[in-house]
Amino acid sequence: MGWLHQWANGRERKPAAMLAQCLERIAEADPRIRAWVQVSPQPATGAGPLDGVPFGVKDIFETAGLATAYGSPLFADRPSPGDAALVAALRAKGGIVLGKTHTTAFAYFDPAPTRNPRKPGHTPGGSSSGSAAAVAAGMVPFALGSQTQGSIIRPASFCGIAGFKPTFGVLDRAGMLPFAPSLDTPGLFTEDAADMATLWRSLSGDGEQEALRAVAVPRRIEGVEPEMMLAFKDAVGRLNAAGFRVAVTELPAGFAGLAAAVTAIQEYEGARSLEPVWREHGARVGVKLAAMIERGLAMRAAEYDAARTLVEDQKKAMRPLFEEFGLVATPAANGPAPRGLESTGDPRQNAPWTGLGVPVITVPMPVRASLPMGLQLAAAWSRDTALVSFAVEVEKVFRRS
């Protein structure tokens, strides 16, 4: 079990010892991994279930007392005007901001300097690169991330930890850098699903929800590498053997177009959100980001509207499937983390679920490879707590295997 589960169930809590452990681990590992922009513990503003628990903050969330640079040297040392709503909520529950974690520039695809803790010659994923790496390297119990296509689930899969993107709109985005407002979703990283359940209960205050047991597996999954497909089929087989009802099924007609539609929405909205900074700084905002802004500004409103219509149609089409099965299981990425740091990976396995706005979590699968891979689980809107609870049961199955 991870830090948070042990903390919640421990007889004796020693916040100073936990903070010291985090700082010691950062000093030891971060020169190699480079997960952190700034390490400067900030006091809690209240007391509650997270008393004394340090956490990392992706560098697109405003954080009182620290700089928020959006992963860009253009805004280095820019002081935050105060806490983003999610940071404030966690501090009010006793959490201690440990520092800011690296993000890709403006949360797009221009890479951060962060390395994958499991194999530093490989990407940790993005855009929440530093948050995922910091948790995976044992530097902090949990960290904040955000997802506009696959920026939580993919890094969690690449780094071998749990990542959770709640239902769109559940967590307050105030004080988080806007990119594509109809997609942007704050989320969380923890060492494992048990820790995520502890954290989610602390943050959401949700009571128990009806248990989920039936899992739909799409008949066709495009773009997945052989190594990932083998791990995915093995994981699904383990769930079936453990007594979960697993059924191979067809996704609605039109689902295959969701990833492209989400990309179109991201580019159209993102170009308009970030146009002012691009107009001022040009390609210095990031080569990939600058190219995206140019594409997005050139996109016709009719193309954007068509993408939004497809997403809304697929939300309606997915409701019967969620009513019948409760969950859909897919690979959390195309494969393990790619070699090199030039790319943060392909978000196509995640983007459809982000577009739908449903809650999604990834659980590391049992693999013998040198790099981890995750199982992605999506549930119906507002079934966040039930999804996290199901992920804990999945994790138990994988650990017994």
C-alpha positions in Angstrom: 0.0 0.0 0.0 1.1 3.5 -0.7 1.8 6.4 1.6 -1.7 7.8 1.9 -3.4 4.5 2.7 -0.9 3.9 5.4 -1.2 7.5 6.7 -5.0 7.2 6.9 -4.9 3.9 8.7 -1.8 4.5 10.9 -1.9 4.8 14.6 0.7 7.5 14.8 1.2 10.3 12.3 4.5 12.2 12.1 4.1 15.0 9.5 7.6 16.3 10.0 9.1 12.9 9.3 7.0 12.6 6.1 8.1 16.0 4.9 11.8 15.2 5.7 11.5 11.9 3.8 10.2 13.7 0.8 12.9 16.3 0.8 15.6 13.7 1.3 14.3 11.7 -1.7 14.1 14.8 -3.8 17.7 15.7 -3.0 18.8 12.2 -3.9 16.8 11.6 -7.1 15.7 14.9 -8.7 19.1 15.8 -10.1 18.6 12.8 -12.4 14.9 12.9 -12.9 14.2 16.7 -12.9 10.6 16.5 -11.8 10.6 19.8 -9.9 10.6 23.4 -10.9 10.7 24.7 -7.4 10.8 23.0 -4.0 9.6 25.3 -1.2 7.2 23.8 1.4 4.2 26.0 2.1 2.2 25.7 5.2 -1.3 24.2 5.4 -4.1 26.8 5.8 -6.4 24.4 7.7 -6.7 21.0 9.3 -8.4 17.8 8.2 -7.8 14.4 6.6 -4.6 15.5 4.9 -2.9 17.0 7.9 0.8 17.1 7.2 0.7 15.4 3.8 3.0 17.0 1.3 1.9 17.3 -2.4 3.2 18.5 -5.7 1.5 21.1 -7.9 1.7 21.1 -11.7 3.2 24.4 -12.8 -0.1 25.6 -14.4 -1.9 26.0 -11.1 -1.5 29.3 -9.2 0.1 28.7 -5.9 0.5 31.4 -3.2 4.1 32.0 -2.2 5.5 30.2 -5.3 6.0 31.1 -9.0 3.7 29.8 -11.7 5.5 29.8 -15.1 3.3 27.5 -17.2 6.4 25.5 -18.1 7.9 28.4 -20.0 11.0 30.4 -19.5 9.0 33.4 -20.7 7.3 33.4 -17.4 10.1 32.3 -15.1 9.8 33.6 -11.6 6.3 34.9 -12.3 4.7 35.2 -8.8 1.3 33.6 -8.3 -1.4 36.0 -7.2 -2.9 33.4 -4.8 -3.9 29.8 -4.7 -5.9 28.0 -7.4 -9.2 26.7 -6.1 -8.0 23.1 -6.0 -4.7 24.0 -4.3 -6.6 26.0 -1.7 -9.0 23.1 -1.1 -6.2 20.7 -0.4 -4.3 23.2 1.9 -7.5 23.8 3.8 -7.7 20.0 4.5 -4.2 20.1 6.0 -2.1 19.4 2.9 1.3 21.0 2.5 2.4 22.3 -0.9 5.9 20.9 -1.4 6.6 22.7 -4.6 5.8 23.1 -8.3 6.4 20.2 -10.8 7.4 20.5 -14.4 4.9 20.7 -17.2 5.3 20.8 -20.9 5.2 24.4 -22.2 1.7 25.7 -21.6 0.6 22.1 -21.1 1.0 21.2 -24.8 3.6 18.9 -26.5 6.9 20.9 -26.2 8.6 18.6 -23.7 9.6 19.4 -20.1 13.1 18.4 -19.0 11.7 15.6 -16.8 12.9 12.0 -17.2 11.0 8.8 -16.6 12.0 7.4 -13.2 11.6 3.8 -14.4 14.1 4.4 -17.2 15.5 7.9 -17.5 16.2 7.6 -21.3 12.5 7.5 -21.9 9.7 10.1 -21.6 7.6 10.3 -18.5 4.7 11.5 -20.7 3.0 14.8 -20.7 1.9 17.4 -20.1 1.9 16.5 -16.4 5.4 15.2 -16.7 6.9 16.3 -13.4 3.8 15.4 -11.3 3.8 11.8 -12.6 7.6 11.4 -12.2 7.7 12.9 -8.7 5.0 10.4 -7.5 6.6 7.5 -9.3 10.0 8.2 -7.9 8.6 8.3 -4.3 9.3 12.0 -3.9 5.8 13.0 -2.8 2.6 11.1 -1.8 0.5 12.7 -4.5 0.5 15.5 -7.1 -1.9 17.6 -9.1 -2.1 17.3 -12.9 -4.5 18.2 -15.6 -5.8 16.6 -18.8 -7.0 18.1 -22.0 -6.4 15.0 -24.1 -4.3 12.5 -22.2 -2.1 14.4 -19.9 -2.9 12.5 -16.7 -3.7 9.0 -17.8 -0.8 8.6 -20.3 2.0 9.8 -17.9 0.6 7.6 -15.2 0.7 4.6 -17.5 4.3 5.4 -18.6 5.5 5.9 -15.0 3.7 2.9 -13.5 1.4 4.8 -11.0 -2.3 5.6 -10.6 -3.7 8.6 -12.4 -7.3 9.8 -12.1 -9.2 12.3 -14.3 -12.6 13.0 -12.6 -15.8 13.8 -14.3 -15.5 17.0 -16.2 -16.5 19.9 -14.0 -16.3 18.1 -10.7 -13.1 19.8 -9.6 -12.9 23.6 -9.7 -10.6 24.9 -12.4 -10.3 28.5 -11.1 -6.6 29.5 -11.1 -5.6 26.7 -13.5 -4.2 27.8 -16.9 -7.0 27.7 -19.4 -6.2 25.9 -22.6 -9.3 24.3 -24.1 -12.2 25.2 -21.7 -14.6 22.5 -22.9 -11.9 19.8 -22.2 -9.5 21.0 -19.5 -9.9 18.8 -16.4 -7.8 18.9 -13.1 -6.8 15.5 -11.8 -4.5 13.5 -9.4 -1.6 11.2 -9.3 -0.9 8.7 -6.5 1.4 5.7 -6.0 -1.5 3.2 -6.4 -5.3 2.9 -6.5 -5.6 2.4 -2.8 -3.9 5.8 -2.2 -6.2 7.3 -4.9 -9.3 6.1 -3.0 -8.0 7.6 0.2 -7.2 10.9 -1.5 -10.5 11.0 -3.3 -12.5 10.4 -0.2 -10.6 13.2 1.5 -11.1 15.6 -1.3 -14.6 14.9 -2.6 -16.4 13.9 0.6 -18.4 11.5 -1.4 -20.2 8.6 0.3 -20.1 5.1 -1.1 -21.7 4.5 -4.5 -23.2 1.3 -5.9 -20.4 -1.1 -6.8 -19.4 -1.7 -10.4 -18.7 -5.2 -11.5 -19.4 -5.5 -15.3 -16.6 -4.5 -17.7 -17.0 -3.8 -21.4 -14.0 -4.4 -23.6 -14.1 -2.9 -27.1 -13.9 -5.5 -29.9 -11.5 -3.2 -31.9 -8.8 -1.0 -30.4 -6.8 0.9 -32.9 -3.2 2.1 -32.7 -2.0 -0.2 -29.9 1.5 -1.7 -30.0 1.8 -5.5 -29.7 3.5 -5.3 -26.3 0.6 -3.3 -24.9 -2.1 -5.5 -26.5 -0.5 -8.6 -24.9 -0.5 -6.9 -21.5 -4.0 -5.7 -21.9 -5.4 -9.0 -22.9 -3.6 -10.7 -20.0 -5.0 -8.1 -17.6 -8.6 -8.5 -18.9 -8.2 -12.3 -18.6 -7.1 -11.9 -14.9 -10.3 -9.9 -14.2 -12.4 -12.5 -15.9 -10.8 -15.3 -13.9 -11.3 -13.3 -10.7 -15.1 -13.2 -11.2 -15.7 -9.9 -12.8 -18.2 -10.0 -15.7 -16.2 -9.1 -18.7 -17.8 -8.8 -22.1 -16.4 -8.0 -25.5 -18.6 -5.4 -27.2 -18.9 -2.9 -30.0 -18.5 0.7 -29.3 -21.1 3.1 -30.9 -20.8 4.0 -34.5 -18.9 7.2 -34.6 -16.7 6.5 -31.6 -13.7 6.1 -33.8 -13.9 9.7 -34.8 -13.8 11.0 -31.3 -10.0 11.3 -31.0 -9.8 13.5 -34.1 -12.8 15.6 -32.9 -11.1 16.2 -29.5 -7.9 17.3 -31.2 -9.9 19.7 -33.4 -11.6 21.1 -30.3 -8.3 21.5 -28.4 -6.7 23.3 -31.3 -9.6 25.6 -32.0 -10.0 26.6 -28.3 -6.4 26.4 -27.4 -5.4 28.7 -30.2 -7.8 31.3 -29.0 -6.8 30.9 -25.3 -3.1 31.3 -26.0 -3.2 33.7 -29.0 -2.2 36.7 -27.0 1.0 35.2 -25.6 1.8 33.8 -29.1 1.2 37.2 -30.7 3.7 38.7 -28.3 6.4 35.9 -28.2 5.9 33.9 -31.4 7.7 30.5 -31.6 9.3 31.2 -28.2 6.1 29.8 -26.6 7.2 26.4 -28.0 7.7 25.3 -31.6 4.9 22.7 -31.4 2.6 25.0 -29.6 3.2 27.8 -32.1 2.3 25.5 -35.0 -0.8 24.4 -33.2 -1.9 28.0 -32.6 -1.5 28.8 -36.3 -3.6 25.7 -37.2 -6.2 26.5 -34.7 -6.6 30.1 -35.8 -7.0 29.0 -39.4 -9.7 26.4 -38.5 -13.1 27.3 -39.7 -15.9 27.6 -37.1 -17.9 25.0 -39.0 -15.2 22.4 -38.4 -15.1 23.2 -34.7 -18.9 23.0 -34.5 -18.9 19.7 -36.3 -16.4 18.3 -33.8 -18.5 19.5 -30.8 -21.6 18.0 -32.4 -19.9 14.6 -32.8 -18.8 14.7 -29.2 -22.3 15.5 -28.0 -23.8 12.7 -30.2 -21.3 10.2 -28.7 -22.2 11.2 -25.2 -25.8 10.1 -26.0 -24.7 7.0 -27.8 -22.5 5.9 -24.9 -25.2 6.1 -22.2 -26.8 2.7 -23.0 -23.4 1.0 -22.9 -22.6 2.5 -19.5 -26.0 1.6 -18.2 -25.5 -2.1 -19.2 -21.9 -2.5 -18.2 -20.9 0.4 -15.9 -17.3 0.3 -17.1 -15.2 0.3 -20.3 -11.6 -1.1 -20.1 -9.0 -0.1 -22.7 -5.2 0.4 -22.8 -4.0 3.6 -21.1 -1.5 4.3 -23.9 -0.4 2.9 -27.2 2.5 1.1 -25.5 5.2 1.7 -22.9 7.0 5.0 -22.7 8.8 5.9 -25.9 12.6 6.2 -25.9 13.9 9.7 -25.9 12.6 13.0 -24.6 11.5 14.7 -27.9 8.0 13.4 -27.6 5.6 12.9 -24.7 3.7 10.2 -26.5 0.4 9.8 -28.3 -2.9 10.6 -26.5 -5.2 8.9 -28.9 -6.2 6.2 -26.3 -7.2 8.9 -23.8 -8.7 11.7 -25.9 -12.1 10.1 -26.5 -12.8 9.7 -22.8 -11.7 13.3 -22.1 -14.0 14.5 -24.8 -16.9 12.6 -23.3 -16.2 14.1 -19.9 -16.4 10.8 -18.0 -14.2 9.8 -15.1 -11.2 7.8 -16.0 -8.5 6.1 -14.0 -5.4 4.0 -14.9 -4.1 1.1 -12.9 -0.6 -0.4 -13.5 -0.9 -3.8 -15.1 1.3 -6.8 -14.2 4.0 -6.8 -16.8 7.4 -8.4 -17.0 8.8 -5.7 -19.3 11.3 -3.1 -18.1 8.7 -0.3 -18.5 5.3 -0.2 -17.0 1.9 -0.1 -18.8 -1.5 0.9 -17.5 -5.1 -0.4 -17.8 -7.5 2.5 -18.4 -11.0 2.3 -16.9 -13.8 4.7 -17.7 -17.1 4.9 -16.0 -20.3 6.9 -16.5 -20.6 10.5 -15.6 -20.5 11.2 -11.8 -19.6 7.6 -10.9 -16.2 8.9 -9.8 -16.2 7.2 -6.4 -17.5 3.9 -7.7 -14.7 4.0 -10.4 -12.0 4.6 -7.9 -13.3 1.8 -5.6 -13.4 -0.6 -8.6 -9.8 0.3 -9.4 -8.8 -0.7 -5.9 -10.4 -4.1 -6.5 -8.6 -4.4 -9.9 -5.3 -3.6 -8.2 -5.9 -6.4 -5.6 -6.4 -8.9 -8.5 -3.2 -7.8 -10.2 -1.2 -8.0 -7.0 -2.5 -11.5 -6.3 -1.4 -12.6 -9.8 
